[in-house]
């Protein structure tokens, strides 16, 4: 098997342990379900076994057109972005072991499995009102 620049060490998964059971922001996955692989071996963790939090955002727009005369009208508009004001969290810390970890003596990092940020492109609820005069 050829390995490109994205290959890296993968830990072993402890049998019978579900890493994503009872996911919360404080612990999105359970780092205790992983063990450092022995030196010279590849771990048994597969690719894409963990999923991050989902992104949900609901936007809404209401418009009302009112004719003043045959040639003139007014449009009232209300737009609401992220109407449910749902927080969209970023990815958890995936670094399990400290950089100096040696086989069998790996020390878990403090941020393993914790979500510490929100998605920057996702904003809090915003309301925008507008009036347009059409002639």
Helices and strands as residue ranges (DSSP letters): E 12-13, G 31-33, E 34-35, E 60-67, E 73-81, E 126-134
